[in-house]
Amino acid sequence: MTSEDDEQRAARVFDALGPSYEKAFAHSEAHRRSLDWLLGRLTPGSDVLDVGSGTGRPTAATLAAAGHRVLGVDVSPVMVDLAARQVPDATFRCVDVRRLPLRERSLNAVCAYFSLLQMERAQQSELIGTLARALLPGGSLALATVPVDVEGVDAVFMGQPVRVTSYARDGLVDVVTAAGLTVLDEESILFTPDHPEAGPEPHLFLHCGKP
């Protein structure tokens, strides 16, 4: 499986989901608490990268409303179009983050909420390392995933076929730590998206800092 293959698969899934994805996850209080944690660490006018920015809400919208400079990237043209219309104070690009040139020590924070799940483990690990290097000293990474020990498993997500790869909690912490980040806070919940074809799923939010 190449990065281009999983990029195209993810684009198809999220083009199809469109606004229904935002509606399904709008009531996630853990996501809101994660954003509050991040806002508490940012100085005014910080530069933030939102990986897998979706419709722009709530992540980019919350950060932009607080006065931060937000760049959101997503592989789905439908999502990028929605985000640009819904959050005009942020910037959005339709690009795979792995193709985005990121300067080392250029960002105050990175958000990656559930955006790595369709990448292979080696790709996830490599990307987390790249994102860590892009952070300034004292920078923050907010990372959320479904913490299950699976690799390349075919599943159905909100009616859409997906291929999922993830780490259990300890495996993901090992990846983050190997990238030079420190886990400062975390939250685990069981969440049910507001969608007729969705069931309960575990969510893990890791809040990490760069020394």
C-alpha positions as CSV (number, residue, x, y, z in Angstrom):
1,M,0.0,0.0,0.0
2,T,1.4,3.4,-1.0
3,S,0.8,6.7,0.5
4,E,-1.0,7.7,-2.7
5,D,-3.3,4.7,-2.4
6,D,-4.4,5.6,1.2
7,E,-4.6,9.3,0.3
8,Q,-7.1,8.5,-2.5
9,R,-9.1,6.1,-0.3
10,A,-9.4,8.7,2.5
11,A,-10.4,11.4,0.0
12,R,-13.2,9.2,-1.3
13,V,-14.5,8.4,2.2
14,F,-14.5,12.0,3.4
15,D,-15.8,13.5,0.2
16,A,-18.8,11.1,0.7
17,L,-19.3,12.0,4.3
18,G,-19.1,15.8,4.0
19,P,-21.1,17.7,6.6
20,S,-22.4,14.5,8.1
21,Y,-19.0,13.9,9.7
22,E,-19.1,17.2,11.5
23,K,-22.7,16.5,12.8
24,A,-21.7,13.0,14.0
25,F,-18.8,14.3,16.1
26,A,-20.2,17.7,17.2
27,H,-21.1,16.6,20.7
28,S,-17.6,15.3,21.6
29,E,-16.9,17.0,24.9
30,A,-13.5,15.4,25.0
31,H,-12.5,17.1,21.7
32,R,-13.6,20.4,23.2
33,R,-11.5,19.8,26.4
34,S,-8.5,18.9,24.2
35,L,-8.9,22.3,22.4
36,D,-9.2,24.0,25.8
37,W,-5.9,22.4,26.8
38,L,-4.2,23.6,23.7
39,L,-5.6,27.1,24.0
40,G,-4.2,27.3,27.5
41,R,-0.7,26.7,26.2
42,L,-0.7,29.0,23.2
43,T,0.5,32.6,23.2
44,P,-1.5,35.2,21.1
45,G,-1.1,34.9,17.4
46,S,0.4,31.4,17.4
47,D,1.0,29.4,14.2
48,V,-1.0,26.1,14.3
49,L,-1.3,23.3,11.8
50,D,-4.5,21.3,11.7
51,V,-3.9,17.9,10.1
52,G,-7.0,16.4,8.6
53,S,-9.0,19.6,9.2
54,G,-12.3,18.3,7.9
55,T,-15.1,20.9,7.8
56,G,-13.0,23.3,9.9
57,R,-15.2,22.8,12.9
58,P,-14.6,22.7,15.8
59,T,-10.8,22.7,15.6
60,A,-9.8,25.4,13.2
61,A,-12.8,27.5,14.1
62,T,-12.0,27.5,17.8
63,L,-8.3,28.3,17.2
64,A,-9.0,31.0,14.7
65,A,-11.6,32.6,16.9
66,A,-8.9,32.9,19.6
67,G,-6.7,34.9,17.3
68,H,-4.3,32.2,16.1
69,R,-3.0,31.7,12.6
70,V,-4.4,28.3,11.5
71,L,-3.4,26.3,8.4
72,G,-5.7,23.3,7.9
73,V,-4.8,20.5,5.4
74,D,-7.0,17.7,4.2
75,V,-7.0,15.3,1.3
76,S,-10.8,15.7,0.7
77,P,-11.7,18.5,-1.7
78,V,-15.3,18.5,-0.4
79,M,-14.1,19.0,3.2
80,V,-11.6,21.7,2.2
81,D,-14.4,23.6,0.4
82,L,-16.7,23.4,3.4
83,A,-13.9,24.5,5.8
84,A,-13.0,27.5,3.7
85,R,-16.6,28.7,3.7
86,Q,-17.3,27.9,7.4
87,V,-14.0,29.3,8.8
88,P,-12.9,32.2,6.6
89,D,-10.4,33.4,9.2
90,A,-8.3,30.2,8.7
91,T,-6.4,29.0,5.6
92,F,-7.1,25.6,4.1
93,R,-5.2,23.5,1.5
94,C,-6.2,20.3,-0.2
95,V,-3.0,18.4,0.2
96,D,-1.8,15.3,2.0
97,V,0.3,16.5,5.0
98,R,3.1,14.1,4.0
99,R,3.5,16.2,0.8
100,L,3.5,19.5,2.7
101,P,6.9,21.1,3.2
102,L,7.3,21.8,6.9
103,R,10.2,23.8,8.2
104,E,11.8,22.6,11.4
105,R,10.9,24.7,14.5
106,S,8.3,26.7,12.6
107,L,5.0,25.9,14.5
108,N,3.7,26.6,17.9
109,A,1.2,23.7,17.8
110,V,-0.1,20.8,15.7
111,C,-3.5,19.2,15.9
112,A,-4.1,15.7,14.5
113,Y,-7.5,14.6,15.5
114,F,-8.2,11.1,14.1
115,S,-6.4,11.9,10.9
116,L,-3.7,9.1,10.9
117,L,-6.0,6.1,11.0
118,Q,-5.8,5.3,7.3
119,M,-2.0,5.4,7.2
120,E,0.2,2.4,7.7
121,R,2.1,2.3,11.0
122,A,5.5,3.2,9.5
123,Q,3.8,6.2,7.8
124,Q,2.2,7.3,11.1
125,S,5.5,7.0,12.9
126,E,7.3,9.0,10.3
127,L,4.7,11.7,10.2
128,I,4.7,12.1,13.9
129,G,8.4,12.5,13.8
130,T,8.1,15.2,11.1
131,L,5.4,17.0,13.0
132,A,7.6,17.0,16.2
133,R,10.5,18.5,14.3
134,A,8.2,21.2,12.9
135,L,7.4,22.3,16.5
136,L,9.2,25.1,18.2
137,P,10.7,24.3,21.6
138,G,7.8,24.5,24.1
139,G,5.4,23.6,21.2
140,S,2.3,21.4,21.6
141,L,0.9,18.4,19.8
142,A,-2.8,17.4,20.3
143,L,-3.3,13.9,18.9
144,A,-6.5,11.8,18.9
145,T,-7.0,8.3,17.7
146,V,-9.0,5.1,18.2
147,P,-6.6,3.2,20.4
148,V,-6.9,-0.4,19.1
149,D,-4.1,-2.7,18.0
150,V,-4.9,-3.2,14.4
151,E,-3.1,-2.9,11.1
152,G,-4.7,-2.8,7.6
153,V,-8.1,-4.0,8.8
154,D,-11.1,-3.4,6.5
155,A,-14.1,-1.9,8.3
156,V,-17.2,0.2,7.7
157,F,-17.2,3.7,9.1
158,M,-20.5,5.6,9.0
159,G,-21.5,3.5,6.0
160,Q,-18.2,4.0,4.2
161,P,-15.6,1.3,3.6
162,V,-12.3,2.1,5.3
163,R,-9.0,0.4,5.9
164,V,-7.9,1.1,9.5
165,T,-4.5,1.0,11.1
166,S,-3.9,2.1,14.7
167,Y,-1.9,1.6,17.8
168,A,-3.1,0.6,21.3
169,R,-2.4,3.3,23.8
170,D,1.1,2.2,24.9
171,G,2.2,1.7,21.4
172,L,1.2,5.2,20.4
173,V,2.9,6.7,23.5
174,D,6.1,4.9,22.4
175,V,5.9,6.5,19.0
176,V,5.3,9.9,20.4
177,T,8.1,9.5,22.9
178,A,10.5,8.3,20.2
179,A,9.7,11.5,18.3
180,G,11.1,13.5,21.2
181,L,7.8,14.6,22.7
182,T,6.5,14.2,26.2
183,V,2.9,13.2,27.0
184,L,1.7,15.9,29.5
185,D,-2.0,14.9,29.7
186,E,-4.4,12.3,28.2
187,E,-8.0,11.4,28.2
188,S,-9.7,8.1,27.2
189,I,-13.4,7.9,26.6
190,L,-16.1,5.8,24.8
191,F,-17.8,7.9,22.2
192,T,-20.8,7.1,19.9
193,P,-21.0,9.3,16.8
194,D,-24.4,10.8,16.0
195,H,-25.0,8.6,12.9
196,P,-27.4,5.7,12.4
197,E,-24.6,3.4,11.2
198,A,-22.2,4.3,14.0
199,G,-21.6,2.4,17.2
200,P,-19.6,3.1,20.4
201,E,-15.8,3.5,19.8
202,P,-12.9,4.2,22.1
203,H,-11.2,7.6,21.8
204,L,-7.8,8.5,23.1
205,F,-6.6,12.1,23.3
206,L,-2.8,12.6,23.9
207,H,-1.6,16.1,24.8
208,C,2.1,16.4,24.2
209,G,4.8,18.9,24.6
210,K,8.2,19.5,23.0
211,P,10.9,20.2,25.5
